[in-house]
C-alpha cells in the first residue's frame, strides 16, 4: 500500500470578482509522496520475443541478460511473470515461481531455446498471455505493467497496438527495442499509446542502465489513475 500524497496548487489568479462573468482560471497541481519509502509495489508481465529474427545480431542474448537482471532487482513485494512468444505463447514462469525460486526461473530463461513455440512472430499472443498473468496479481495499489522485449518484427501489428491502447487504464506497456534493426515505429507507438516508456537495447552493456531507469521510474510512482474531483 502506498503512503500519503501531498498536493500543492498554484492558481493563475489570486482573486476573482463575485460579479465577474465567465472567465478562465488555470490551476497547476503538483502531487508529492509524503515520508520515506513511499512507492507502489510492481506487478509486471515480462514478454520475451523468441522468434527466428531474434537470433540475428544476438538479440535473444540481450533479452536473456535483460530479464535475468530485472529478476535479480525485484523487491520482496513485487510480482513478475515471464512469457515467451513466437508462433505461440508460453508462460515461462508465473509470479509465484519468480517469487519463490529465482535461480530456477533464470535457468528456464537461459533455456528458452527448448520451448516448443515455433519460429514465427505473434507478438499479440505474447502480450495477451502476459496480460492474463498480470491480471492474476492485479491491484490498483500496484504498478501494473507489461515490459515487452522484442525487435518488433511481427504479424498483426495493428492488434498489438490496439492491445496496448485498450489496456492503458489497467496495464501500461513499456517497449524495449532489441538490436540495430528493429521496428522502432511500432514500438514507439505502442509505448506512447499505453502511456509508458520506450527504450533501445543496442548492446548488453547498456542493460543495467536501461533497467535501472525503468525500475526507478516505476518505483517513483506513488499513485496511478487517481481521479480529481472539483
matplotlib code that plots the C-alpha trace (Angstrom):
import matplotlib.pyplot as plt

x = [0.0, 1.4, 1.7, 0.2, 0.2, 0.6, -0.7, 0.4, -1.8, -1.0, -3.8, -3.4, -5.5, -5.3, -8.9, -12.0, -14.7, -18.0, -19.7, -17.4, -18.9, -17.4, -13.7, -10.8, -8.8, -5.7, -4.8, -1.4, -1.5, 1.7, 1.4, 4.3, 4.7, 5.0, 7.5, 10.2, 10.0, 6.6, 6.0, 3.7, 4.8, 5.3, 3.1, 4.9, 4.3, 7.7, 7.2, 10.1, 10.4, 11.9, 11.0, 13.5, 14.6, 15.8, 18.7, 20.1, 22.7, 22.5, 19.2, 18.0, 21.2, 20.4, 16.9, 18.0, 20.5, 18.0, 15.3, 17.8, 19.0, 15.4, 14.5, 17.6, 16.4, 12.8, 11.8, 10.1, 6.6, 7.0, 5.3, 6.5, 5.6, 7.6, 6.1, 7.8, 6.3, 7.0, 4.2, 2.5, 3.0, 4.1, 4.3, 8.0, 7.4, 4.4, 4.7, 4.7, 7.6, 9.6, 9.0, 9.9, 12.8, 14.6, 17.5, 15.3, 13.4, 16.7, 17.7, 14.4, 15.1, 18.6, 16.8, 14.4, 15.6, 14.0, 10.5, 8.3, 6.6, 7.7, 9.8, 7.3, 6.2, 2.8, 3.5, -0.1, -0.4, 2.6, 1.0, -2.3, -0.7, 1.3, -1.8, -3.6, -0.7, -0.7, -4.4, -3.8, -2.0, -3.8, -4.5, -5.0, -2.4, 0.2, 2.0, 0.7, 2.8, 4.0, 7.7, 8.0, 11.4, 11.4, 12.7, 9.1, 9.0, 5.6, 2.4, -0.8, 0.9, -2.5, -3.6, -0.5, -1.1, -4.8, -4.0, -1.6, -4.2, -7.1, -5.3, -3.9, -6.1, -5.3, -2.0, 0.5, 3.2, 6.8, 8.6, 12.3, 13.7, 16.4, 19.3, 20.2, 17.4, 14.1, 10.6, 11.1, 7.9, 5.6, 7.4, 7.3, 3.6, 2.8, 4.6, 3.0, -0.5, -0.1, 1.3, 4.5, 8.2, 10.2, 13.9, 16.5, 18.9, 21.8, 24.4, 24.2, 26.4, 23.6, 21.1, 21.8, 21.4, 18.2, 16.5, 17.7, 16.0, 12.8, 12.6, 13.4, 10.6, 8.2, 9.2, 8.9, 5.2, 3.1, -0.4, -1.9, -5.2, -6.2, -9.4, -9.5, -13.0, -13.9]
y = [0.0, 3.4, 6.1, 9.6, 12.0, 15.8, 18.3, 21.9, 24.0, 27.2, 29.3, 31.8, 34.4, 35.3, 36.6, 36.8, 39.4, 38.0, 40.0, 38.6, 36.9, 33.7, 33.6, 31.1, 30.0, 27.9, 25.5, 23.8, 20.9, 19.1, 15.8, 14.6, 11.4, 12.2, 10.5, 7.9, 4.8, 5.6, 3.6, 1.2, -2.4, -3.7, -6.2, -7.0, -9.1, -9.6, -10.5, -12.1, -12.4, -15.8, -15.7, -16.6, -12.9, -12.6, -14.9, -12.2, -9.8, -12.0, -10.2, -13.1, -13.0, -9.4, -10.3, -13.2, -10.9, -8.1, -10.3, -12.0, -8.6, -7.5, -10.6, -10.0, -6.5, -7.2, -6.2, -8.6, -7.0, -7.0, -9.6, -10.5, -13.3, -14.2, -15.1, -16.0, -16.0, -17.0, -18.7, -19.3, -18.0, -19.9, -18.9, -19.4, -18.5, -17.4, -14.7, -17.3, -19.1, -16.0, -15.1, -18.5, -19.7, -17.0, -19.3, -21.9, -19.2, -17.8, -21.3, -21.6, -18.2, -19.5, -22.5, -20.5, -22.5, -25.6, -24.1, -25.6, -22.4, -22.3, -19.6, -17.1, -14.0, -13.5, -10.7, -10.1, -13.7, -13.0, -9.7, -11.4, -14.2, -11.7, -9.6, -12.7, -13.3, -9.6, -9.9, -12.7, -10.2, -7.1, -4.4, -0.6, -0.5, -1.9, -0.6, -2.9, -3.0, -5.1, -5.0, -6.1, -7.1, -7.6, -6.4, -5.6, -7.7, -9.3, -10.2, -8.3, -5.0, -3.3, -5.9, -5.2, -1.5, -2.0, -4.1, -1.5, 1.2, -0.7, -1.8, 1.6, 2.3, -1.0, -2.3, 0.0, -1.3, -0.3, -1.5, -2.3, -2.5, -5.0, -4.9, -2.5, -3.3, -3.3, -1.9, 1.4, 3.0, 0.2, 0.0, 3.8, 4.0, 1.2, 2.8, 6.2, 4.8, 2.9, 5.9, 4.1, 4.2, 3.2, 2.1, 0.8, -2.0, -2.0, -3.6, -5.9, -3.4, -0.9, -3.2, -2.3, 1.4, 0.9, -1.3, 0.9, 3.9, 1.9, 0.5, 3.8, 5.4, 2.7, 2.8, 6.6, 6.3, 6.7, 6.6, 5.8, 6.8, 8.9, 10.9, 14.6, 15.8, 19.5]
z = [0.0, -1.0, 1.7, 1.9, -1.0, -0.5, -3.0, -3.8, -6.0, -7.9, -9.5, -12.3, -10.4, -6.7, -6.7, -8.8, -8.6, -7.5, -10.2, -12.9, -15.9, -17.4, -17.0, -17.4, -14.3, -14.7, -11.9, -11.6, -9.1, -8.0, -6.2, -4.0, -1.8, 1.9, 4.0, 3.2, 1.0, -0.4, -3.6, -5.3, -5.5, -9.0, -10.9, -14.1, -17.2, -18.9, -22.5, -24.4, -28.2, -29.1, -32.8, -35.5, -36.2, -32.5, -33.3, -35.6, -34.0, -30.8, -29.9, -27.9, -25.8, -25.0, -23.9, -21.7, -19.9, -19.5, -17.9, -15.5, -14.4, -13.8, -11.8, -9.6, -8.8, -7.9, -4.3, -1.8, -2.5, -6.3, -8.6, -12.1, -14.5, -17.6, -21.0, -24.3, -27.7, -31.3, -33.3, -30.0, -26.5, -23.3, -19.7, -18.7, -15.1, -13.0, -10.5, -7.7, -9.3, -9.7, -6.1, -4.7, -6.8, -8.8, -9.6, -11.3, -13.2, -14.5, -15.6, -17.5, -19.2, -20.3, -21.8, -24.0, -27.0, -25.6, -25.7, -28.5, -29.7, -33.3, -35.0, -36.3, -34.6, -33.0, -30.5, -29.8, -28.4, -26.1, -24.9, -24.3, -22.3, -20.2, -19.6, -18.2, -15.8, -14.7, -14.0, -11.5, -9.2, -10.4, -7.8, -8.1, -5.3, -7.6, -10.6, -13.3, -16.4, -19.3, -20.3, -23.9, -25.2, -28.9, -32.3, -33.2, -36.3, -36.0, -37.8, -36.9, -35.9, -35.5, -33.0, -30.8, -30.9, -30.1, -27.1, -25.8, -26.2, -24.9, -21.7, -20.9, -17.9, -16.2, -17.5, -19.3, -21.7, -21.8, -25.0, -25.3, -28.9, -29.2, -31.7, -34.5, -37.0, -35.2, -35.8, -34.0, -35.3, -33.9, -30.5, -30.0, -31.0, -28.5, -25.6, -26.4, -26.8, -23.5, -21.5, -20.8, -21.9, -24.9, -24.7, -27.1, -26.3, -28.7, -26.5, -23.4, -21.6, -21.6, -20.0, -16.3, -17.1, -19.1, -16.5, -13.6, -15.3, -16.0, -12.5, -10.9, -12.9, -11.8, -8.1, -8.0, -8.7, -5.6, -7.3, -10.7, -12.4, -9.4, -10.0, -9.1, -8.1, -8.0]

ax = plt.figure().add_subplot(projection="3d")
ax.plot(x, y, z, "-o")
ax.set_aspect("equal")
plt.show()
